[in-house]
Amino acid sequence: MKLYDGGRAPNPRRVRIFLAEKGMSIPVEKIDLANLEHKTAEFTALNPLQRVPVLVLDDGTVITESIAICRYIEGLRPEPALFGRGALEEALVEMWNRRVELNLYQAVAAVFRHTNPAMKDYESQIPQWGEANRPRVFEFLGLLDRELKDRLFVAGDHYTVADITTLVAVDFMRPAKLIIPEDFANLRRWHAQVGERPSATA
């Protein structure tokens, strides 16, 4: 297998954290997004959407989308179970992962892509859209803070892919110039806790 990685980009980081939690190492080829290597004909042949990460299997099969890659890895190495144990936990992990993707991850990305001057050469920026997403970020963080009052992790008592997605989304707030409010104590506790895991540096 070979993993095409995009460095500091959030989605490749999700896969790297997942692999680190599984104790797995896969050969990596770095794609330089700043130099538009994801737009080359060679990379486009792998992923016509021109996005990272991309996992290429030994038989040439190509898997894109970070969560799809993580599900494949989960199938190869089921422990530790990062998509949940049993039907109920699996459903709750899926629910929270989707909630975070749709309500936090995408909102933070919109703020970054549409308001950060560094992105003006890569995006058709609509600053109003970026600004419209700022309150969405904090609205969902407030919900998450309330939910974390009574449990250790995003989806329950175990660290899962929902925590990985949330960690990456929250860390992505930094380049988007968004800060966790001081009074979100439960969220801050969770962030410090998961940030101390060795995988967080992947």
N, C-alpha and C positions, 0 to 999 in steps of 0.2 A: 504494500500500500504506500501511497504518497499523499501527503497533505499539502495543499497549496494554501499558504497562510498570508495574511495581510498585515502583519505586525501589530501596530497599536489599535487597529480598527476593532470595534466592539465584538462583532460576530465571530471572527477568528479567535478572539480571546475566550469566548464561551466554550469553544471546542477544546482549546488548550487547557482550560481549567478542568473540564470534564475528563480529559485524558489523564491529567495529573491526579485527579481523585481516583481514577481506575488503576493508577500505577502503570500506565501504558506509554510507550514511546513509539512514534511513527516518523519515518523520514519526512522532512519538511522541505518544501521549496518556497522561498520567500518571494512574494509578489510586491513590488514597489508601487504602491498606489499613487504616491506623489509624482512618480515619473510615468504614470498611466500605463503600467505594465498589464493591468487588467483589461486594457482596451486593445491589446495586441491581437493579431489574427490567431496566434498560437493559443493564447488563453481563451479567446472567444470560442475557439473550437471545442474547448472543454466545457465552458459555461457561456452560452449565448447571452445571458443576462449580465455578464461581465462583473460578477460579484465574487467575493471570497467569503468563507472558505470553500474549497473544493477537495473532495476525497476521491482519489482514483485507486480502484482496487487492482489486484494483480492481473485480473482477466480483462482489464480495460474499462470496466463499469465505472461510471462517474456518478457520484452522489454530491449534490449541492444542498444548501440550506443548513445552517448550523444544527438545528434540532434534529433534522433527518440524519445527519452524520452522527450525532450523539446517540440516537436510537439504534443505529447500526452497531456502534461500539458497545452499547448496553447489551445487545444480543450476543456479541462475541464474548463479553466479560460481564456476566450478570451481577457480580458482587464487586463493590457495594452497590446496592440497588438505588440508582439515582432517579429513576422514574416511578418509584413507589413499590410497596410490597402488598400485593393483593388488590382486588378490584376497587375497593373504596379509596385506599391511599393513592393508587394510580390515577383515579378520577380527580382527586383533590390536587395532586401535583399538576395534572394537565390543566385543571381549572385555574390554578394560581399562576402557572407559567404563561398561560394565554392572557390572563388579566394584566400581568406585568408587561408583556409584550405590547398589548394593544393600548394600555392606558398610561404607562410610564416610559417604556423603552422608545416607542414611536414618538411620544411627545418630546422627550429629551432630544432625540435625533432631529426633530423638526426645528427646535430652538437652535441647535448647533448649526444645522445645515443652512438655515435661512437668516441667521443673524450674525454669524461669525465671519468677519472680513476674509479670513483665510480660505473660506469655502467659495468665494465669489467666482473663482475660475473653474469650479467643479460642479456648481449647481446653478440653475436658473432661480436665483433667490427671490423669494417673496417675503420681505421682512415682516409684513403684517401677519403672515401665517406663523412665522416663528414666534412673534409676540403673543399671538392668540393661544399658543401652546404652553406658555409659561404657567398660567393658572391651572391648567390641566395637570401639570407635573405636581404641583403642591397639593392639589385636591386629592390625587391618588396617594401621595406620600402620607397625607393625614389619615386616609383609610388604612394604609399599611401599618402606620404607627399604632392605631387603635387595635388592629388585629394581632399585632405582635405583643400586646400586653399580656396575653395568656398562653403564649407558646414560644418555644425557642427559635423555630425556623419558619419560613414563609408558609409552607404547606402543612406543617405539623411538627412532630417530635424529631424528625430526621432531616438531615441535610440532603437536599435534592437538587435537581436541575432547576427548579423554581428559584432556589437561592442563588444559583449561578447566574441566571438571567437577571435577577434583581441586583446582585452585586455589580454586574457589568453595567447595568442601566444607571445605578446610583453613582458609580465611579465615572461614568460618561457625563455626569452633570458637571464635573470640574471643568472640562474644556468648553462646556456650554455656558459657563459662568453662572451656575445654579448651585445653591448651598442648602443643605438640609437645615431647616429651622432648629434653633437651639431647644425649643420645647418639645421636639419629637424625640423624647428620651428613649422610647422603646426601639424606634428605628435606629437611633444612634448606637444603642447597646448591641442590636443585631449586627449592624455594619462593622463595628469593632470586632465582634466575635467571629464573623465569617472572614473578615479581612486578615485575621491572624492565622488562618489555615495556610499551610505551605502552598497549596494549589493557587491561592490568590495572586501569587507572583508570577504565575505561568504566562 
